[in-house]
Amino acid sequence: MAAGTIGQIATPAAGNRVPPGVEWVADNAVFAGNYPGDAEYLAWLAQRADRAAWCRFVVAPDVVADAAATLALSLPMLPRIRALGFPAALVAQDGLERLDVPWDAFDCLFIGGSTEWKLGPAARRLTAEAKRRGKWVHMGRVNSRQRLLYASAIGCDSVDGTYLAFGPERNLPTLLSWLRELDWPALFDHPEGAA
């Protein structure tokens, strides 16, 4: 992480420290069932405001595989995240392609959703539109070379997954070789299971 090859995902539930100068993202821990609630999440972020310069994005609350419910939760939180000095991420979930996407309300499109949806045409089109609008695009649950190649091919800028959590000594060299193959600057390891 100190070399900038991989970044860190921090969550309120994980209790992980965010070292100065390390690129990181803040995840809401909804996927792992550990979202602390809006007020607690914002308080946790406020305690890390001195690390905002190294934060790539903060994930607004979401509902897995449900874009309409995700927008209902995220829309009030996106400006509050930005008000703390952090870039805000909207999680793209199943069905977002059929809704009005509030493109100006967020800085990063986080490709979440069901595996089928995430790897399908709707997520590809949303990624292309996000890139056209100058947004960072991140994909969650990327735990194989094939998925990493796919994320890169559709235009994602970063990914996360649990690959390193299971045998980091063995898996880190493999992961670094995949990143060199793609000439990617960063991959975020997720401590609790990817969003």
TIMAR-994703 format. One record per residue: residue number from 1; chain; x, y, z of N, C-alpha, C in turn. Coordinates in steps of 0.05 Angstrom, whole numbers, plus 5000, padded with zeros to 4 digits. Example, Ala and Ser with C-alpha at 12.3 -4.5 7.8 and 13.67 -1.06 7.14 Angstrom:
<rs>
+-----+--------+------+------+------+-------+-------+-------+------+------+------+
: num : cadena : n.c1 : n.c2 : n.c3 : ca.c1 : ca.c2 : ca.c3 : c.c1 : c.c2 : c.c3 :
+-----+--------+------+------+------+-------+-------+-------+------+------+------+
:   1 :      A : 5264 : 4886 : 5156 :  5246 :  4910 :  5156 : 5264 : 4934 : 5156 :
:   2 :      A : 5257 : 4955 : 5142 :  5273 :  4979 :  5143 : 5258 : 5001 : 5157 :
+-----+--------+------+------+------+-------+-------+-------+------+------+------+
</rs>
This chain:
<rs>
+-----+--------+------+------+------+-------+-------+-------+------+------+------+
: num : cadena : n.c1 : n.c2 : n.c3 : ca.c1 : ca.c2 : ca.c3 : c.c1 : c.c2 : c.c3 :
+-----+--------+------+------+------+-------+-------+-------+------+------+------+
:   1 :      A : 5016 : 4976 : 5000 :  5000 :  5000 :  5000 : 5017 : 5025 : 5000 :
:   2 :      A : 5039 : 5025 : 5015 :  5056 :  5048 :  5016 : 5068 : 5055 : 4989 :
:   3 :      A : 5073 : 5034 : 4973 :  5084 :  5038 :  4946 : 5063 : 5047 : 4926 :
:   4 :      A : 5037 : 5047 : 4934 :  5017 :  5056 :  4916 : 5007 : 5035 : 4896 :
:   5 :      A : 5015 : 5011 : 4899 :  5007 :  4990 :  4881 : 4979 : 4980 : 4886 :
:   6 :      A : 4973 : 4978 : 4912 :  4945 :  4971 :  4920 : 4936 : 4992 : 4940 :
:   7 :      A : 4910 : 4995 : 4942 :  4899 :  5013 :  4962 : 4885 : 4998 : 4984 :
:   8 :      A : 4871 : 5013 : 5001 :  4858 :  5002 :  5024 : 4828 : 5009 : 5024 :
:   9 :      A : 4812 : 4990 : 5032 :  4784 :  4996 :  5037 : 4780 : 4996 : 5067 :
:  10 :      A : 4769 : 5017 : 5078 :  4764 :  5020 :  5106 : 4734 : 5021 : 5111 :
:  11 :      A : 4725 : 5008 : 5132 :  4697 :  5008 :  5139 : 4695 : 5014 : 5169 :
:  12 :      A : 4672 : 5025 : 5178 :  4669 :  5030 :  5206 : 4671 : 5004 : 5223 :
:  13 :      A : 4660 : 4982 : 5213 :  4659 :  4957 :  5228 : 4686 : 4944 : 5229 :
:  14 :      A : 4703 : 4948 : 5209 :  4729 :  4934 :  5209 : 4749 : 4946 : 5229 :
:  15 :      A : 4746 : 4971 : 5235 :  4764 :  4984 :  5254 : 4792 : 4987 : 5244 :
:  16 :      A : 4796 : 4986 : 5217 :  4823 :  4988 :  5207 : 4832 : 5017 : 5206 :
:  17 :      A : 4858 : 5021 : 5211 :  4870 :  5047 :  5211 : 4876 : 5055 : 5182 :
:  18 :      A : 4873 : 5081 : 5176 :  4879 :  5091 :  5150 : 4906 : 5106 : 5152 :
:  19 :      A : 4928 : 5094 : 5142 :  4954 :  5107 :  5145 : 4956 : 5132 : 5127 :
:  20 :      A : 4970 : 5152 : 5136 :  4973 :  5176 :  5119 : 4987 : 5169 : 5093 :
:  21 :      A : 4978 : 5181 : 5071 :  4991 :  5178 :  5045 : 4983 : 5153 : 5030 :
:  22 :      A : 4966 : 5136 : 5041 :  4957 :  5112 :  5028 : 4930 : 5117 : 5015 :
:  23 :      A : 4928 : 5111 : 4989 :  4903 :  5115 :  4975 : 4882 : 5095 : 4987 :
:  24 :      A : 4859 : 5105 : 4993 :  4839 :  5088 :  5006 : 4811 : 5096 : 4996 :
:  25 :      A : 4792 : 5079 : 5002 :  4764 :  5084 :  4998 : 4749 : 5077 : 5024 :
:  26 :      A : 4727 : 5089 : 5028 :  4710 :  5083 :  5051 : 4685 : 5068 : 5041 :
:  27 :      A : 4681 : 5045 : 5052 :  4658 :  5029 :  5044 : 4638 : 5029 : 5067 :
:  28 :      A : 4612 : 5026 : 5060 :  4591 :  5027 :  5080 : 4586 : 5001 : 5094 :
:  29 :      A : 4597 : 4979 : 5085 :  4595 :  4952 :  5097 : 4567 : 4941 : 5095 :
:  30 :      A : 4550 : 4951 : 5077 :  4523 :  4941 :  5074 : 4524 : 4912 : 5065 :
:  31 :      A : 4542 : 4905 : 5046 :  4543 :  4878 :  5035 : 4549 : 4858 : 5057 :
:  32 :      A : 4566 : 4866 : 5076 :  4572 :  4848 :  5098 : 4552 : 4849 : 5121 :
:  33 :      A : 4531 : 4866 : 5118 :  4511 :  4868 :  5139 : 4519 : 4885 : 5163 :
:  34 :      A : 4539 : 4903 : 5159 :  4550 :  4918 :  5182 : 4547 : 4948 : 5179 :
:  35 :      A : 4527 : 4958 : 5163 :  4524 :  4987 :  5161 : 4516 : 4998 : 5188 :
:  36 :      A : 4530 : 5018 : 5198 :  4524 :  5029 :  5225 : 4501 : 5048 : 5226 :
:  37 :      A : 4490 : 5057 : 5203 :  4470 :  5078 :  5202 : 4482 : 5103 : 5192 :
:  38 :      A : 4466 : 5121 : 5181 :  4476 :  5145 :  5169 : 4492 : 5163 : 5187 :
:  39 :      A : 4481 : 5169 : 5211 :  4494 :  5187 :  5229 : 4521 : 5176 : 5238 :
:  40 :      A : 4522 : 5151 : 5245 :  4547 :  5139 :  5254 : 4568 : 5138 : 5231 :
:  41 :      A : 4558 : 5132 : 5207 :  4576 :  5131 :  5183 : 4588 : 5158 : 5178 :
:  42 :      A : 4572 : 5179 : 5179 :  4582 :  5206 :  5175 : 4601 : 5214 : 5197 :
:  43 :      A : 4596 : 5207 : 5222 :  4614 :  5213 :  5244 : 4640 : 5199 : 5240 :
:  44 :      A : 4639 : 5174 : 5232 :  4664 :  5159 :  5227 : 4680 : 5172 : 5205 :
:  45 :      A : 4667 : 5181 : 5184 :  4681 :  5196 :  5162 : 4693 : 5222 : 5172 :
:  46 :      A : 4678 : 5237 : 5188 :  4688 :  5262 :  5199 : 4713 : 5258 : 5215 :
:  47 :      A : 4715 : 5236 : 5229 :  4740 :  5230 :  5244 : 4764 : 5225 : 5226 :
:  48 :      A : 4759 : 5220 : 5201 :  4780 :  5214 :  5181 : 4784 : 5237 : 5161 :
:  49 :      A : 4773 : 5260 : 5167 :  4774 :  5283 :  5148 : 4802 : 5290 : 5142 :
:  50 :      A : 4821 : 5286 : 5160 :  4849 :  5292 :  5154 : 4861 : 5273 : 5134 :
:  51 :      A : 4847 : 5252 : 5126 :  4856 :  5233 :  5106 : 4840 : 5236 : 5080 :
:  52 :      A : 4823 : 5256 : 5078 :  4806 :  5260 :  5054 : 4822 : 5263 : 5028 :
:  53 :      A : 4846 : 5276 : 5030 :  4862 :  5280 :  5006 : 4870 : 5254 : 4992 :
:  54 :      A : 4872 : 5232 : 5008 :  4880 :  5207 :  4996 : 4857 : 5188 : 4991 :
:  55 :      A : 4833 : 5198 : 4997 :  4809 :  5181 :  4993 : 4799 : 5183 : 4964 :
:  56 :      A : 4797 : 5161 : 4951 :  4787 :  5161 :  4923 : 4757 : 5165 : 4922 :
:  57 :      A : 4742 : 5152 : 4941 :  4713 :  5155 :  4942 : 4703 : 5143 : 4968 :
:  58 :      A : 4678 : 5153 : 4975 :  4664 :  5142 :  4998 : 4637 : 5131 : 4987 :
:  59 :      A : 4632 : 5106 : 4993 :  4608 :  5093 :  4983 : 4583 : 5101 : 4999 :
:  60 :      A : 4563 : 5112 : 4986 :  4538 :  5118 :  4998 : 4523 : 5092 : 5004 :
:  61 :      A : 4504 : 5093 : 5023 :  4489 :  5069 :  5029 : 4474 : 5058 : 5005 :
:  62 :      A : 4471 : 5032 : 5004 :  4459 :  5019 :  4981 : 4443 : 4995 : 4990 :
:  63 :      A : 4427 : 4984 : 4971 :  4413 :  4959 :  4975 : 4421 : 4940 : 4953 :
:  64 :      A : 4433 : 4918 : 4959 :  4444 :  4900 :  4939 : 4422 : 4891 : 4920 :
:  65 :      A : 4429 : 4894 : 4894 :  4412 :  4886 :  4871 : 4386 : 4901 : 4869 :
:  66 :      A : 4384 : 4925 : 4880 :  4359 :  4941 :  4879 : 4366 : 4971 : 4875 :
:  67 :      A : 4366 : 4979 : 4850 :  4374 :  5007 :  4844 : 4355 : 5028 : 4855 :
:  68 :      A : 4329 : 5023 : 4854 :  4310 :  5043 :  4864 : 4313 : 5047 : 4894 :
:  69 :      A : 4316 : 5025 : 4909 :  4320 :  5028 :  4938 : 4347 : 5040 : 4944 :
:  70 :      A : 4367 : 5034 : 4928 :  4394 :  5047 :  4931 : 4392 : 5077 : 4928 :
:  71 :      A : 4378 : 5086 : 4907 :  4376 :  5115 :  4902 : 4361 : 5128 : 4926 :
:  72 :      A : 4341 : 5115 : 4936 :  4326 :  5127 :  4959 : 4344 : 5131 : 4983 :
:  73 :      A : 4363 : 5112 : 4988 :  4382 :  5115 :  5010 : 4405 : 5134 : 5004 :
:  74 :      A : 4415 : 5132 : 4979 :  4439 :  5147 :  4972 : 4435 : 5177 : 4967 :
:  75 :      A : 4413 : 5184 : 4954 :  4409 :  5212 :  4947 : 4412 : 5231 : 4970 :
:  76 :      A : 4401 : 5226 : 4993 :  4405 :  5244 :  5016 : 4434 : 5244 : 5026 :
:  77 :      A : 4448 : 5222 : 5023 :  4474 :  5219 :  5035 : 4497 : 5230 : 5017 :
:  78 :      A : 4493 : 5229 : 4990 :  4514 :  5238 :  4972 : 4524 : 5267 : 4978 :
:  79 :      A : 4506 : 5287 : 4981 :  4515 :  5314 :  4988 : 4528 : 5316 : 5016 :
:  80 :      A : 4518 : 5299 : 5034 :  4529 :  5300 :  5061 : 4558 : 5289 : 5061 :
:  81 :      A : 4563 : 5268 : 5045 :  4590 :  5258 :  5042 : 4608 : 5279 : 5030 :
:  82 :      A : 4599 : 5292 : 5009 :  4615 :  5313 :  4996 : 4620 : 5336 : 5015 :
:  83 :      A : 4600 : 5343 : 5031 :  4603 :  5365 :  5050 : 4626 : 5361 : 5070 :
:  84 :      A : 4632 : 5335 : 5075 :  4655 :  5329 :  5093 : 4682 : 5330 : 5078 :
:  85 :      A : 4681 : 5336 : 5052 :  4706 :  5338 :  5037 : 4714 : 5313 : 5022 :
:  86 :      A : 4696 : 5293 : 5020 :  4703 :  5268 :  5007 : 4688 : 5266 : 4980 :
:  87 :      A : 4700 : 5252 : 4960 :  4685 :  5246 :  4936 : 4665 : 5224 : 4942 :
:  88 :      A : 4641 : 5227 : 4931 :  4619 :  5208 :  4937 : 4616 : 5187 : 4915 :
:  89 :      A : 4609 : 5163 : 4923 :  4605 :  5141 :  4904 : 4576 : 5131 : 4906 :
:  90 :      A : 4563 : 5128 : 4882 :  4537 :  5115 :  4880 : 4542 : 5087 : 4871 :
:  91 :      A : 4529 : 5068 : 4885 :  4532 :  5040 :  4877 : 4510 : 5034 : 4856 :
:  92 :      A : 4519 : 5026 : 4833 :  4501 :  5017 :  4811 : 4491 : 4989 : 4818 :
:  93 :      A : 4465 : 4987 : 4820 :  4452 :  4962 :  4826 : 4433 : 4954 : 4803 :
:  94 :      A : 4424 : 4929 : 4804 :  4406 :  4919 :  4784 : 4382 : 4939 : 4779 :
:  95 :      A : 4378 : 4946 : 4754 :  4356 :  4963 :  4747 : 4363 : 4993 : 4744 :
:  96 :      A : 4387 : 5001 : 4750 :  4395 :  5029 :  4748 : 4392 : 5039 : 4720 :
:  97 :      A : 4395 : 5022 : 4701 :  4393 :  5030 :  4672 : 4365 : 5039 : 4665 :
:  98 :      A : 4345 : 5032 : 4681 :  4317 :  5040 :  4676 : 4309 : 5065 : 4692 :
:  99 :      A : 4327 : 5077 : 4707 :  4321 :  5100 :  4724 : 4336 : 5125 : 4715 :
: 100 :      A : 4328 : 5148 : 4725 :  4343 :  5172 :  4719 : 4368 : 5172 : 4738 :
: 101 :      A : 4391 : 5171 : 4726 :  4416 :  5171 :  4742 : 4423 : 5199 : 4749 :
: 102 :      A : 4427 : 5206 : 4774 :  4434 :  5233 :  4782 : 4464 : 5238 : 4779 :
: 103 :      A : 4473 : 5239 : 4755 :  4502 :  5240 :  4749 : 4517 : 5262 : 4763 :
: 104 :      A : 4505 : 5285 : 4767 :  4519 :  5307 :  4780 : 4521 : 5304 : 4810 :
: 105 :      A : 4507 : 5285 : 4821 :  4506 :  5282 :  4851 : 4529 : 5265 : 4862 :
: 106 :      A : 4545 : 5252 : 4844 :  4566 :  5235 :  4854 : 4591 : 5237 : 4836 :
: 107 :      A : 4613 : 5227 : 4847 :  4640 :  5228 :  4834 : 4649 : 5202 : 4823 :
: 108 :      A : 4639 : 5180 : 4835 :  4647 :  5153 :  4827 : 4623 : 5136 : 4824 :
: 109 :      A : 4623 : 5120 : 4802 :  4602 :  5100 :  4798 : 4615 : 5073 : 4807 :
: 110 :      A : 4603 : 5061 : 4827 :  4613 :  5036 :  4838 : 4595 : 5014 : 4826 :
: 111 :      A : 4606 : 4996 : 4810 :  4591 :  4975 :  4798 : 4587 : 4952 : 4818 :
: 112 :      A : 4563 : 4951 : 4828 :  4556 :  4930 :  4847 : 4535 : 4912 : 4835 :
: 113 :      A : 4515 : 4905 : 4850 :  4493 :  4889 :  4839 : 4498 : 4859 : 4838 :
: 114 :      A : 4479 : 4845 : 4828 :  4482 :  4816 :  4825 : 4504 : 4810 : 4805 :
: 115 :      A : 4516 : 4787 : 4807 :  4538 :  4780 :  4788 : 4528 : 4781 : 4759 :
: 116 :      A : 4505 : 4770 : 4754 :  4495 :  4770 :  4726 : 4492 : 4799 : 4716 :
: 117 :      A : 4480 : 4816 : 4732 :  4476 :  4844 :  4723 : 4503 : 4858 : 4720 :
: 118 :      A : 4521 : 4855 : 4739 :  4547 :  4868 :  4738 : 4563 : 4861 : 4713 :
: 119 :      A : 4560 : 4836 : 4704 :  4575 :  4827 :  4680 : 4559 : 4830 : 4655 :
: 120 :      A : 4535 : 4842 : 4656 :  4518 :  4844 :  4633 : 4520 : 4871 : 4618 :
: 121 :      A : 4503 : 4874 : 4598 :  4504 :  4898 :  4581 : 4497 : 4924 : 4595 :
: 122 :      A : 4478 : 4923 : 4614 :  4470 :  4948 :  4628 : 4493 : 4960 : 4643 :
: 123 :      A : 4508 : 4944 : 4658 :  4531 :  4954 :  4673 : 4553 : 4965 : 4654 :
: 124 :      A : 4556 : 4951 : 4631 :  4576 :  4961 :  4611 : 4567 : 4989 : 4601 :
: 125 :      A : 4542 : 4992 : 4595 :  4532 :  5018 :  4584 : 4535 : 5040 : 4605 :
: 126 :      A : 4528 : 5033 : 4630 :  4530 :  5053 :  4652 : 4560 : 5061 : 4656 :
: 127 :      A : 4578 : 5041 : 4654 :  4606 :  5047 :  4657 : 4615 : 5066 : 4635 :
: 128 :      A : 4607 : 5060 : 4610 :  4615 :  5077 :  4588 : 4604 : 5106 : 4591 :
: 129 :      A : 4579 : 5108 : 4601 :  4568 :  5135 :  4605 : 4583 : 5150 : 4628 :
: 130 :      A : 4589 : 5135 : 4649 :  4604 :  5147 :  4671 : 4631 : 5157 : 4661 :
: 131 :      A : 4645 : 5141 : 4646 :  4671 :  5150 :  4635 : 4668 : 5174 : 4617 :
: 132 :      A : 4647 : 5174 : 4601 :  4642 :  5197 :  4583 : 4638 : 5223 : 4599 :
: 133 :      A : 4627 : 5220 : 4623 :  4622 :  5243 :  4640 : 4645 : 5249 : 4659 :
: 134 :      A : 4667 : 5235 : 4656 :  4691 :  5240 :  4672 : 4690 : 5228 : 4700 :
: 135 :      A : 4674 : 5208 : 4705 :  4672 :  5196 :  4731 : 4692 : 5173 : 4734 :
: 136 :      A : 4701 : 5169 : 4759 :  4717 :  5145 :  4766 : 4697 : 5122 : 4766 :
: 137 :      A : 4705 : 5099 : 4757 :  4688 :  5075 :  4758 : 4703 : 5053 : 4773 :
: 138 :      A : 4689 : 5041 : 4792 :  4700 :  5020 :  4809 : 4681 : 4996 : 4807 :
: 139 :      A : 4693 : 4972 : 4807 :  4677 :  4947 :  4807 : 4683 : 4931 : 4832 :
: 140 :      A : 4662 : 4923 : 4846 :  4665 :  4906 :  4870 : 4665 : 4877 : 4863 :
: 141 :      A : 4674 : 4860 : 4882 :  4674 :  4831 :  4880 : 4690 : 4821 : 4856 :
: 142 :      A : 4715 : 4830 : 4854 :  4733 :  4821 :  4832 : 4754 : 4804 : 4846 :
: 143 :      A : 4753 : 4778 : 4842 :  4770 :  4760 :  4856 : 4784 : 4740 : 4838 :
: 144 :      A : 4786 : 4747 : 4812 :  4800 :  4729 :  4793 : 4813 : 4746 : 4771 :
: 145 :      A : 4832 : 4734 : 4758 :  4845 :  4748 :  4735 : 4824 : 4753 : 4714 :
: 146 :      A : 4807 : 4734 : 4709 :  4786 :  4738 :  4688 : 4768 : 4761 : 4694 :
: 147 :      A : 4759 : 4764 : 4719 :  4742 :  4786 :  4727 : 4757 : 4812 : 4726 :
: 148 :      A : 4783 : 4812 : 4734 :  4799 :  4836 :  4732 : 4802 : 4845 : 4703 :
: 149 :      A : 4808 : 4826 : 4685 :  4810 :  4833 :  4657 : 4784 : 4844 : 4646 :
: 150 :      A : 4762 : 4833 : 4654 :  4736 :  4843 :  4646 : 4731 : 4872 : 4655 :
: 151 :      A : 4736 : 4876 : 4681 :  4733 :  4903 :  4692 : 4749 : 4924 : 4677 :
: 152 :      A : 4774 : 4916 : 4671 :  4791 :  4934 :  4656 : 4780 : 4939 : 4628 :
: 153 :      A : 4771 : 4917 : 4615 :  4762 :  4919 :  4587 : 4738 : 4937 : 4585 :
: 154 :      A : 4720 : 4938 : 4605 :  4697 :  4955 :  4602 : 4702 : 4984 : 4612 :
: 155 :      A : 4726 : 4989 : 4623 :  4733 :  5016 :  4630 : 4735 : 5023 : 4659 :
: 156 :      A : 4733 : 5003 : 4677 :  4736 :  5008 :  4705 : 4764 : 5018 : 4712 :
: 157 :      A : 4765 : 5036 : 4731 :  4790 :  5047 :  4740 : 4802 : 5032 : 4764 :
: 158 :      A : 4785 : 5019 : 4780 :  4795 :  5004 :  4803 : 4775 : 4982 : 4809 :
: 159 :      A : 4783 : 4964 : 4826 :  4766 :  4941 :  4834 : 4772 : 4935 : 4863 :
: 160 :      A : 4755 : 4918 : 4875 :  4761 :  4907 :  4901 : 4752 : 4878 : 4902 :
: 161 :      A : 4762 : 4864 : 4922 :  4754 :  4836 :  4925 : 4768 : 4825 : 4950 :
: 162 :      A : 4762 : 4800 : 4956 :  4773 :  4787 :  4980 : 4797 : 4769 : 4973 :
: 163 :      A : 4807 : 4770 : 4949 :  4828 :  4752 :  4940 : 4852 : 4752 : 4959 :
: 164 :      A : 4860 : 4775 : 4968 :  4883 :  4777 :  4986 : 4877 : 4767 : 5014 :
: 165 :      A : 4852 : 4768 : 5022 :  4845 :  4760 :  5049 : 4850 : 4731 : 5054 :
: 166 :      A : 4849 : 4715 : 5033 :  4853 :  4686 :  5035 : 4881 : 4679 : 5025 :
: 167 :      A : 4900 : 4679 : 5043 :  4928 :  4672 :  5035 : 4943 : 4695 : 5023 :
: 168 :      A : 4946 : 4717 : 5037 :  4959 :  4741 :  5026 : 4988 : 4735 : 5017 :
: 169 :      A : 5003 : 4719 : 5032 :  5030 :  4713 :  5024 : 5031 : 4699 : 4997 :
: 170 :      A : 5013 : 4681 : 4993 :  5012 :  4666 :  4968 : 4999 : 4683 : 4945 :
: 171 :      A : 4978 : 4697 : 4952 :  4962 :  4711 :  4931 : 4972 : 4738 : 4923 :
: 172 :      A : 4987 : 4752 : 4941 :  4997 :  4778 :  4933 : 5015 : 4778 : 4909 :
: 173 :      A : 5035 : 4760 : 4906 :  5051 :  4759 :  4882 : 5034 : 4754 : 4856 :
: 174 :      A : 5014 : 4737 : 4858 :  4997 :  4732 :  4835 : 4981 : 4757 : 4828 :
: 175 :      A : 4969 : 4770 : 4848 :  4954 :  4794 :  4844 : 4971 : 4816 : 4832 :
: 176 :      A : 4995 : 4819 : 4842 :  5013 :  4840 :  4831 : 5020 : 4834 : 4802 :
: 177 :      A : 5022 : 4808 : 4794 :  5028 :  4801 :  4766 : 5004 : 4808 : 4749 :
: 178 :      A : 4980 : 4804 : 4759 :  4956 :  4812 :  4743 : 4956 : 4843 : 4739 :
: 179 :      A : 4963 : 4858 : 4760 :  4963 :  4887 :  4757 : 4984 : 4897 : 4738 :
: 180 :      A : 5008 : 4884 : 4739 :  5029 :  4891 :  4720 : 5020 : 4885 : 4691 :
: 181 :      A : 5007 : 4863 : 4688 :  4997 :  4855 :  4661 : 4978 : 4877 : 4650 :
: 182 :      A : 4962 : 4888 : 4667 :  4943 :  4909 :  4659 : 4954 : 4937 : 4661 :
: 183 :      A : 4977 : 4940 : 4674 :  4989 :  4966 :  4680 : 4970 : 4983 : 4696 :
: 184 :      A : 4957 : 4970 : 4715 :  4938 :  4984 :  4733 : 4952 : 4996 : 4757 :
: 185 :      A : 4944 : 5020 : 4765 :  4957 :  5032 :  4788 : 4948 : 5022 : 4815 :
: 186 :      A : 4924 : 5011 : 4817 :  4914 :  5004 :  4844 : 4892 : 4983 : 4843 :
: 187 :      A : 4892 : 4967 : 4863 :  4870 :  4949 :  4868 : 4865 : 4950 : 4898 :
: 188 :      A : 4840 : 4951 : 4905 :  4834 :  4954 :  4933 : 4826 : 4927 : 4945 :
: 189 :      A : 4839 : 4920 : 4967 :  4832 :  4895 :  4981 : 4810 : 4902 : 5000 :
: 190 :      A : 4790 : 4885 : 5001 :  4767 :  4890 :  5018 : 4767 : 4871 : 5042 :
: 191 :      A : 4767 : 4881 : 5066 :  4769 :  4865 :  5090 : 4745 : 4848 : 5097 :
: 192 :      A : 4721 : 4855 : 5088 :  4696 :  4842 :  5097 : 4680 : 4830 : 5075 :
: 193 :      A : 4690 : 4828 : 5051 :  4673 :  4819 :  5029 : 4665 : 4843 : 5013 :
: 194 :      A : 4668 : 4841 : 4987 :  4664 :  4865 :  4970 : 4635 : 4873 : 4969 :
: 195 :      A : 4631 : 4899 : 4965 :  4604 :  4910 :  4963 : 4591 : 4903 : 4937 :
+-----+--------+------+------+------+-------+-------+-------+------+------+------+
</rs>
